[in-house]
Amino acid sequence: MIPFRLTMYNFMCYRDNVPSLHFDGIHLARLAGDNGNGKSSIIDAVTWALWGQARSKSDDDLIHSGQAAMEVEFDFAVSNQMYRVIRKRSRPKKQRSAGQSILELQIATNGSFRSISGNTIAQTQQKIIDILHMDYATFINSAYLRQGHADEFTTQPPARRKEVLGNILGLAIYDELEAQARDMARQQDAEKAQLASTITDISSELARKPDYEIGLEQAQHELGHIEEVIKEHETSRNELRGQKESLEKKKTQLDQLIIKMDDTSTNLKSWEEQSARHNARIKEYQELMTNRTAIEDGFARFTEAKKQFSELDSKFRQSVNLERQKSQLESKIREASQSLTTEHALVRSKISELELWAGKLDTFKNQWQQLQIRLRQLSEQDAILQEKKQTLSDMQAQVNHLESNQQQLEREIREIDEKLHLLSTQTEARCPLCETELAAEGLKLIESKYTAEKGEKTASLQQNQEELAAKRAELNYQQKEVSRTEGQLNREKTDGQGKAQVLNKDIAEAEEAAGNLVREQARLGDIEERLARREFATTEQQVLAEVEKELGTIAYDAEQHELVRDSLTGLEHFDQSRRKLDEADRLMNQEREAAFGAEESARRLLHSLEADNQVRQSLTTEVASLPRLLGELEQADKVYQEVVEQRTQAQEKVWQVRARVQRCTELEQKKTEMEKQITQANRQENIYKDLAKAFGKGGIQALLIEMVLPEIEAEANRLLGRMTDNRMHVKFETQRETKKGNTVETLDINISDELGTRNYEMFSGGEAFRIDFAIRIAMSKLLAKRAGAPLPTLIIDEGFGTQDNTGLEKLKEAINSIQDDFDKIIVITHIEELRDAFPTRIDVIKTAEGSTLSVS
């Protein structure tokens, strides 16, 4: 993975005003800045964009304080193919709810980027891992040397170094496989025990099979005897059922006959009633025909009154509609007049407000000009303040340089003391290059060299401490003065800018009021003219005149209307009498014929009713024996059901015994299959035990560590030789003999120098750091190679404060010596001696608006 561009928005200490960091053109760069400025946060932004992981425990902790959301956009290349990752995160809007995350993956094609994201964040994340050929854990153990982790391997006790190396190499998967194999072996053992228990139960059941077969034969014989008894009872029951069915048919006939006789009686009564009704109507019709002359005269008077009432009622409806229309028109005319009057009052009120605002325009402009003069004065003071802040930055850099020198000198003095102490305990030593022994004179010469060097560094330390105290005092005074001036200036600028915004708004509103005043005055004159001429609702006024004219032409008399209505009410009974008279003329003959027919039907029904009564008496005598027959049949059914129940019990007994015999046959087959399964489970258990042993610490893991150690050792010695002029060499020992002569597994790190061969723990801080650095770079290259991922980029975030000037030079030489192995190397440090050690410098600066960066 080769980085090309990084853009951060509200990420950790960075706000939304940070320029994008472009990596193109960078080969070997130093990422510089004071502690806490945000150097490591840049790498956190890269890892969070690619894998969603950084140093924080929660994504929400990465969002800049006080902000609601963050975003990181990262462009990188793999195998000459450009990709872009955009990851976003927003805080939860409500308490106890989760924030929202967005992840998008894009690929460069034809000069632009197109999305290749998955359907979910998890799918998109897996695509990124597949493209990079490494996950977050592989990255931080290979391409990224995190601060404080260079000695993660070397500082462990020898007995645990293999475990740590296994974790770095990703051998934990074999521990998981070992645990899985042991679990599978235990499962197979449990399965064998379960199968053995089941086979024991089956054998116990199979021992009862001969008894089941004898019981089956007896149950089948008993069932045959019961079947013969059932046949005898079925014959007797069938005879009784035949007699019962014959009597039930006659009873049905009797019931139907009774129903028929009831229907006949009902019909006879109905015909008699119809005959009476027809005779009554005939009598009523004869009375109406006698009063024909009076009815026809009254109906003529009713018809004339009805005609007069219809004409008056039509005039009444027309009058009501016109009055309603008149009322609606008058209402609309009043509303139009009131609306125009209200608009007149509103326009007069608005003109008064506009005159008041337009009169303030000159005052607002004078205030704005005076405020602009004061803001220009504040800008000039701000420029002077920035010059003072730059001076403070230079003074802080000097203090940092002096503090770094002091720490370095103190460490160098301690290292010299350690070497002098070691020399005082040595009686002989070997040169690490030619392997020749150093005599006492050689040891004395080395001791005098270290003593003189210690004196020089002690004097330098005292001078550095005096200069540092003076610089700190001056810096504190200037910082307080600048802080006070900056606070006062910011307050005045904020107040002035606020006043300027208010005045700009007031001037714009006053100018707008002056323009609106002329338009509103013209509008007021137009409204007054319309009110004077009554130019409103003209259409309604015209229609109203026409309605009033039409009302005058209708001669509607309400009193006459009421008199005609009373007359019509008094004559209404002649209308009903006339209709009944017409009905009598039309239906008299029909009623006479219907009365004759009803009387004839009644005579026929009476004769039929007498004949049916004789048949009913005969059937009643025959059906009387039916209850006795039903009792005999009920007793026969009861005996039959008892025998059937015995047959059912006998059948169930046959089925139960037969099922047990069949079950024994099935269990014999199942027992054979389970015996085969036990053999298979035993074979599988042995296989899983062998796999668990192979995946354990003493199996594949130990073999892999033995295979990689020579590669790590060779690469580490190549780098360590460059950093120490071939004075120091590293050697890994995986086994050693105990005092009893036994061989034990270990992982000792033996280092040889001009004082001989010693364990890693015996070296000073500066020397130990060079050893750590060499081994860590070697392990990074090996881990990336094993992961199948190219390692074109190396990021080193380690403190170099333990190194003296010579050590720092050697480290720079070591880093320069491996630069051809990587496309990009980025070193994160605040050591001033390394300021100009690399061709490209990325500076991280902390400001009041958040951290920012620049490339030079």
Residue pairs with C-beta under 8 A, 6 or more apart in sequence:
1 50
1 76
1 77
1 78
1 132
1 134
1 143
1 789
1 792
1 793
2 23
2 76
2 77
2 78
2 792
2 793
2 823
2 824
3 23
3 46
3 74
3 75
3 76
3 793
3 824
4 22
4 23
4 24
4 75
4 76
4 77
4 82
5 20
5 21
5 22
5 23
5 24
5 73
5 74
5 75
6 20
6 21
6 23
6 42
6 45
6 46
6 49
6 72
6 73
6 74
6 75
7 18
7 20
7 21
7 72
7 73
7 74
8 14
8 18
8 42
8 45
8 70
8 71
8 72
9 16
9 18
9 70
9 71
9 72
10 16
10 63
10 64
10 67
10 69
10 70
10 71
11 41
11 44
11 45
11 48
11 62
11 63
11 64
11 70
11 71
11 72
12 38
12 41
12 44
12 45
12 62
12 64
13 37
13 38
13 41
13 64
13 846
13 850
13 851
14 38
14 41
14 45
14 64
14 850
14 851
14 852
15 64
15 67
15 849
15 850
17 849
17 850
17 852
18 850
18 851
18 852
18 853
19 852
19 853
19 854
21 42
21 842
21 853
21 855
22 855
23 824
25 840
26 824
26 826
26 840
26 855
27 819
27 823
27 824
27 825
27 839
27 840
28 815
28 816
28 819
28 824
28 825
28 827
28 838
28 839
28 840
29 824
29 825
29 826
29 827
29 838
29 839
29 840
29 841
29 842
30 826
30 827
30 828
30 829
30 834
30 835
30 837
30 838
30 840
30 841
30 842
31 39
31 42
31 826
31 827
31 828
31 829
31 842
31 844
32 39
32 829
32 830
32 835
32 841
32 842
32 843
32 844
33 39
33 830
33 843
33 844
33 845
33 846
34 396
34 400
34 830
34 846
35 830
36 846
37 844
37 845
37 846
37 851
38 844
38 846
38 851
39 797
39 828
39 830
39 844
40 55
40 147
40 797
40 828
41 851
42 844
42 853
43 144
43 795
43 797
43 828
44 54
44 55
44 56
44 62
45 54
45 72
45 74
46 74
47 53
47 54
47 136
47 139
47 140
47 144
48 54
48 59
48 62
48 72
48 87
49 72
49 73
49 74
49 85
49 86
49 87
50 74
50 76
50 85
50 128
50 132
50 136
50 139
51 125
51 128
51 129
51 135
51 136
51 139
52 59
52 87
52 101
52 103
52 125
53 136
54 62
56 62
59 89
59 99
59 101
60 89
60 91
60 92
60 99
62 70
62 89
63 69
63 70
63 89
63 91
64 70
64 850
68 90
68 91
69 88
69 89
69 90
69 91
70 88
70 89
71 86
71 87
71 88
71 89
72 86
72 87
73 84
73 85
73 86
74 84
74 85
75 82
75 83
75 84
76 82
76 83
76 85
77 83
78 131
78 132
79 790
81 107
81 108
82 107
82 108
83 105
83 106
83 107
83 108
83 131
84 105
84 106
84 107
84 108
84 113
85 103
85 104
85 105
85 106
85 128
86 102
86 103
86 104
86 106
87 101
87 102
87 103
87 104
88 101
88 102
88 103
89 99
89 100
89 101
89 102
90 99
90 100
91 99
92 98
92 99
101 121
102 121
103 117
103 121
103 124
103 125
104 115
104 117
104 124
105 115
105 116
105 117
105 118
105 124
105 127
105 128
106 113
106 114
106 115
106 116
106 117
107 113
107 114
107 116
116 127
117 123
117 124
117 127
118 124
118 126
118 127
129 135
132 139
132 789
133 787
133 788
133 789
133 790
134 142
134 143
134 784
134 787
134 789
137 170
138 170
138 783
138 784
138 787
138 789
140 146
141 168
141 779
141 780
141 783
142 779
142 780
142 781
142 783
142 784
142 787
142 789
142 791
143 780
143 784
143 791
143 793
143 794
143 795
144 795
144 797
145 776
145 777
145 780
145 794
145 795
145 796
145 797
145 798
146 797
147 797
147 798
147 799
147 828
148 798
148 799
149 776
150 769
150 772
150 773
150 776
150 798
151 768
151 769
151 772
152 164
152 168
153 161
153 164
153 165
153 168
153 772
153 775
153 776
153 779
154 161
154 749
154 760
154 768
154 771
154 772
154 775
156 163
156 164
158 746
158 747
158 748
158 749
159 746
159 747
161 747
161 749
162 697
162 702
162 705
162 734
162 745
162 747
165 705
165 708
165 747
165 779
166 172
166 701
166 705
168 779
168 783
169 704
169 705
169 708
169 782
169 783
169 786
170 783
170 786
170 787
171 701
171 704
171 705
174 695
174 696
174 699
174 700
174 701
175 695
175 701
177 691
177 695
178 691
178 692
178 695
178 696
181 688
181 689
181 691
181 692
181 695
182 688
182 689
182 692
184 684
184 688
185 685
185 688
185 689
185 692
188 681
188 682
188 684
188 685
188 688
189 681
189 685
191 677
191 681
192 678
192 681
192 682
192 685
195 674
195 677
195 678
195 681
196 678
198 674
199 671
199 674
199 675
199 678
202 667
202 670
202 671
202 674
203 671
205 663
205 664
205 667
206 664
206 667
206 668
206 671
208 660
208 664
209 661
209 664
212 657
212 660
212 661
212 664
213 661
215 657
216 654
216 657
216 658
216 661
219 650
219 653
219 654
219 657
220 654
222 650
222 653
223 647
223 650
223 651
223 654
226 643
226 646
226 647
226 650
227 647
229 643
230 640
230 643
230 644
230 647
233 636
233 639
233 640
233 643
234 640
236 636
237 633
237 636
237 637
237 640
240 629
240 632
240 633
240 636
241 633
243 629
244 626
244 629
244 630
244 633
247 622
247 623
247 625
247 626
247 629
248 626
250 619
250 622
250 623
251 619
251 623
251 626
253 619
254 616
254 619
254 620
254 623
257 612
257 615
257 616
257 619
258 616
260 612
261 609
261 612
261 613
261 616
264 605
264 608
264 609
264 612
265 609
267 601
267 605
268 602
268 605
268 606
268 609
271 598
271 599
271 601
271 602
271 605
272 598
272 602
274 594
274 598
275 595
275 598
275 599
275 602
278 591
278 592
278 594
278 595
278 598
279 595
281 587
281 591
282 588
282 591
282 592
282 595
284 584
285 583
285 584
285 587
285 588
285 591
286 584
288 295
288 577
288 580
288 581
288 584
289 581
289 584
289 585
291 577
292 581
295 574
295 577
295 578
295 581
296 578
296 581
298 571
298 573
298 574
298 577
299 574
299 575
299 577
299 578
301 571
301 574
302 568
302 571
302 572
302 574
302 575
305 564
305 567
305 568
305 571
306 568
308 564
309 561
309 564
309 565
309 568
312 556
312 557
312 560
312 561
312 564
313 561
315 554
315 555
315 556
316 556
316 558
316 561
318 554
318 556
319 551
319 554
319 556
322 547
322 550
322 551
322 554
323 551
325 543
325 547
326 544
326 547
326 548
326 551
329 540
329 541
329 543
329 544
329 547
330 544
332 537
332 540
333 536
333 537
333 540
333 541
333 544
335 537
336 536
336 537
336 540
337 531
337 534
337 536
337 537
339 536
340 527
340 530
340 531
340 536
341 531
343 527
344 524
344 527
344 528
344 531
347 520
347 523
347 524
347 527
348 524
350 520
351 517
351 520
351 521
351 524
353 513
354 513
354 514
354 516
354 517
354 520
355 517
357 509
357 510
357 513
357 514
358 510
358 513
358 514
358 517
360 506
360 510
361 507
361 510
361 511
361 514
364 503
364 506
364 507
364 510
365 507
367 503
368 500
368 503
368 504
368 507
371 496
371 499
371 500
371 503
372 500
374 496
375 493
375 496
375 497
375 500
378 489
378 492
378 493
378 496
381 489
382 489
382 493
385 482
385 485
385 486
385 489
388 478
388 482
388 485
389 482
389 486
391 478
392 475
392 478
392 479
392 482
395 471
395 474
395 475
395 478
396 475
397 832
398 471
399 468
399 471
399 472
399 475
400 830
400 832
401 832
402 464
402 467
402 468
402 471
403 468
404 801
404 831
404 832
404 833
405 460
405 464
406 461
406 464
406 465
406 468
407 801
408 801
408 803
408 804
408 805
409 457
409 460
409 461
409 464
410 461
411 765
411 766
411 801
411 802
411 804
412 457
412 766
412 804
413 454
413 457
413 458
413 461
414 764
414 765
415 764
415 765
415 766
415 767
415 804
416 450
416 453
416 454
416 457
417 454
418 764
419 450
419 755
419 764
420 447
420 450
420 451
420 454
422 755
422 762
423 443
423 446
423 447
423 450
423 755
424 447
426 443
426 755
426 756
428 437
428 438
429 437
429 438
429 443
429 754
429 755
429 756
430 436
430 437
430 438
430 756
431 438
431 754
432 726
432 727
432 728
432 729
432 752
432 753
432 754
433 726
433 727
438 446
438 754
446 754
529 535
530 536
534 541
693 699
694 700
695 701
698 745
702 745
705 734
705 747
706 734
708 782
708 786
709 732
709 734
711 778
711 782
712 732
712 775
712 778
712 779
712 782
713 730
713 731
713 732
713 778
714 778
715 774
715 777
715 778
715 781
715 782
716 730
716 771
716 774
716 775
716 777
716 778
717 729
717 730
717 774
719 773
719 774
719 777
719 778
719 814
719 817
719 818
720 728
720 729
720 730
720 770
720 771
720 774
721 728
721 729
722 810
722 813
722 814
722 817
723 770
723 773
723 774
723 807
723 810
723 811
723 813
723 814
724 753
724 770
724 810
725 810
727 753
727 754
728 751
728 752
728 753
728 767
728 770
728 771
729 751
729 752
730 749
730 750
730 751
730 771
730 774
730 775
731 749
731 750
731 751
731 752
731 757
732 747
732 748
732 749
732 750
733 746
733 747
733 748
733 749
733 750
734 745
734 746
734 747
735 743
735 744
735 745
735 746
736 743
736 744
736 746
736 748
737 743
737 744
738 744
748 759
749 759
749 760
749 771
749 775
750 757
750 758
750 759
750 760
751 757
751 758
751 759
751 760
751 763
751 771
752 758
753 767
760 768
760 771
763 771
765 802
766 802
766 803
766 804
766 807
768 802
769 798
769 800
769 802
769 803
769 807
770 803
770 807
770 810
770 811
773 798
773 811
773 814
774 814
777 794
777 818
780 791
780 794
781 791
781 821
784 790
784 791
785 791
791 822
792 822
792 823
792 824
793 822
793 823
793 824
793 825
793 826
794 818
794 822
794 824
794 825
794 826
795 825
795 826
795 828
796 815
796 825
796 826
796 827
796 828
797 828
798 828
798 829
799 829
800 808
800 811
800 829
800 831
800 834
801 831
803 810
803 811
805 833
808 831
808 833
808 834
812 834
812 837
815 825
815 827
818 825
819 825
826 842
827 834
827 838
835 841
840 855
840 856
841 855
841 856
842 853
842 854
842 855
843 853
843 854
843 855
843 856
844 851
844 852
844 853
845 851
845 852
845 853
845 854
